[in-house]
Amino acid sequence: SLIFKPKNIVAILLSNKDSKLSIISTKSVSLDLESASTEDMISAGDEAISSIELSLDEGQKIEKTIFSVPYSWSDNEGGIKKERLSQLKKLSVELALKPMGFIVNIEALIKYFQDKEGVPLNAIFVEETTEKVYLYLVKGGNIKEVQSGEIIEEVEKAVEHTLKKVENFKDLPTRIILLYHADIESRQQNFLNYPWTKDQLFMHLPQISLMEKGFEN
């Protein structure tokens, strides 16, 4: 599987034996997805795949691939936007991959939480890139609204300002889940210390959760 994240691309080598998937090897390569060209994606993908191929037996090669893509790449009809689909097709040709399909990162994560907790998820996911924050507001296990905002000062302040643009929620979910950050525990502490209730965005301080490094595997 190739996972496209805001700041890197991750290749995961999966083995399917007796109807069970197991992870054999993973490799992450830095990539600023917002500014990356198709050639940048091909280069990073090639580096990541070449690394995990070292775990294969002699004579074996990787072909079958599942793409895991950002929510912003999906269209309103359950597919991938044309310009992104064109990039994935070129990447597949250049790297000799046979796509089996794709999943959307955030949708897969929501399903993971629901399977784990056994109840529909209500939460705000915070995804951070170099210059922006993306907020995915989930109610009853479905994405009801997506908002983005520029990071000018602290990330927490950018999230606060972006939450003020939310239109489809009378009461915001009081659970914030942080994604993809090099120093995630420090970021969690900053979120815990932030005065979220000062502008009455929340009735009480929200619960701040984080996803550990490698959770997407």
MARLUM-616149 format. One record per residue (C-alpha): x, y, z; residue in one letter. Coordinates in steps of 0.25 Angstrom, whole numbers, padded with zeros to 4 digits, always signed. Example, Ala and Ser with C-alpha at 12.3 -4.5 7.8 and 13.67 -1.06 7.14 Angstrom:
2
+0049-0018+0031A;+0055-0004+0029S;
# end
This chain:
217
+0000+0000+0000S;+0004+0014-0003L;-0001+0025+0007I;+0000+0039+0003F;+0001+0048+0016K;+0003+0063+0017P;+0018+0062+0019K;+0022+0049+0014N;+0018+0036+0006I;+0018+0023+0013V;+0020+0009+0006A;+0015-0003+0014I;+0018-0017+0009L;+0006-0026+0013L;+0005-0041+0012S;-0008-0048+0011N;-0007-0063+0016K;-0019-0071+0021D;-0028-0059+0019S;-0020-0051+0029K;-0012-0038+0026L;+0001-0036+0033S;+0011-0025+0031I;+0025-0029+0026I;+0032-0016+0024S;+0029-0001+0024T;+0037+0011+0019K;+0034+0026+0020S;+0040+0037+0011V;+0038+0052+0013S;+0029+0059+0003L;+0022+0072+0004D;+0009+0067-0003L;+0003+0081-0005E;+0015+0086-0014S;+0020+0072-0019A;+0020+0070-0034S;+0016+0057-0041T;+0031+0054-0043E;+0033+0057-0028D;+0023+0047-0024M;+0029+0037-0034I;+0043+0039-0028S;+0038+0038-0013A;+0029+0026-0017G;+0041+0019-0024D;+0050+0021-0012E;+0040+0016-0002A;+0036+0003-0010I;+0051+0000-0013S;+0053+0000+0002S;+0042-0010+0005I;+0045-0019-0007E;+0058-0023+0001L;+0049-0031+0010S;+0044-0040-0002L;+0050-0053-0006D;+0059-0054-0018E;+0051-0053-0031G;+0038-0047-0024Q;+0034-0033-0028K;+0023-0023-0023I;+0012-0020-0033E;-0002-0020-0026K;-0004-0007-0019T;-0015+0000-0011I;-0014+0015-0011F;-0018+0022+0002S;-0021+0037-0001V;-0025+0050+0006P;-0039+0054+0007Y;-0036+0066-0002S;-0033+0057-0014W;-0047+0051-0014S;-0059+0056-0022D;-0073+0057-0018N;-0077+0044-0025E;-0068+0035-0017G;-0056+0035-0027G;-0043+0042-0029I;-0042+0056-0035K;-0037+0056-0049K;-0024+0063-0047E;-0020+0054-0036R;-0025+0041-0043L;-0016+0045-0055S;-0004+0046-0045Q;-0007+0033-0039L;-0008+0026-0053K;+0005+0032-0057K;+0011+0028-0044L;+0006+0014-0046S;+0012+0013-0060V;+0026+0018-0056E;+0027+0009-0044L;+0020-0003-0051A;+0009-0004-0041L;-0005-0010-0042K;-0015-0002-0034P;-0025-0011-0027M;-0033+0001-0022G;-0032+0013-0013F;-0037+0017+0001I;-0038+0031+0007V;-0029+0033+0019N;-0039+0040+0028I;-0051+0030+0025E;-0042+0018+0028A;-0038+0024+0041L;-0053+0027+0045I;-0056+0013+0042K;-0044+0008+0050Y;-0049+0016+0062F;-0063+0011+0061Q;-0059-0004+0060D;-0050-0002+0072K;-0060+0006+0081E;-0073+0000+0076G;-0081+0013+0075V;-0082+0024+0064P;-0071+0034+0065L;-0073+0048+0069N;-0060+0056+0068A;-0052+0067+0061I;-0039+0062+0054F;-0028+0072+0053V;-0018+0070+0041E;-0006+0079+0040E;+0002+0083+0028T;+0013+0093+0026T;+0004+0105+0025E;-0010+0100+0028K;-0019+0092+0037V;-0030+0084+0032Y;-0042+0080+0041L;-0051+0068+0039Y;-0064+0069+0047L;-0070+0056+0049V;-0084+0053+0055K;-0090+0039+0056G;-0078+0033+0049G;-0080+0042+0036N;-0072+0054+0032I;-0082+0066+0033K;-0072+0077+0030E;-0058+0080+0026V;-0051+0094+0028Q;-0037+0099+0026S;-0029+0111+0031G;-0016+0117+0030E;-0005+0115+0041I;+0000+0129+0044I;+0004+0128+0059E;+0001+0115+0068E;-0006+0103+0062V;-0016+0104+0073E;-0020+0118+0070K;-0021+0114+0055A;-0031+0103+0059V;-0038+0112+0068E;-0040+0122+0057H;-0044+0111+0047T;-0055+0105+0057L;-0062+0119+0056K;-0064+0116+0042K;-0072+0103+0044V;-0086+0104+0039E;-0093+0091+0041N;-0091+0089+0056F;-0099+0095+0067K;-0091+0089+0078D;-0076+0085+0074L;-0072+0070+0077P;-0064+0071+0090T;-0053+0061+0085R;-0041+0066+0077I;-0032+0056+0070I;-0018+0060+0066L;-0012+0054+0053L;+0002+0054+0047Y;+0012+0062+0054H;+0027+0060+0057A;+0026+0064+0072D;+0011+0059+0074I;+0012+0058+0090E;+0017+0073+0091S;+0006+0077+0081R;-0004+0070+0090Q;+0001+0077+0102Q;-0001+0090+0095N;-0015+0087+0092F;-0018+0082+0106L;-0013+0096+0111N;-0020+0104+0101Y;-0033+0112+0107P;-0043+0106+0097W;-0055+0111+0106T;-0051+0126+0106K;-0059+0129+0093D;-0070+0118+0097Q;-0066+0110+0085L;-0068+0098+0095F;-0077+0097+0107M;-0065+0090+0114H;-0051+0087+0111L;-0050+0076+0100P;-0043+0063+0101Q;-0030+0063+0093I;-0026+0050+0087S;-0014+0047+0078L;-0010+0036+0069M;+0003+0029+0071E;+0014+0029+0060K;+0011+0018+0050G;-0004+0017+0054F;-0008+0017+0039E;-0001+0004+0037N;
# end
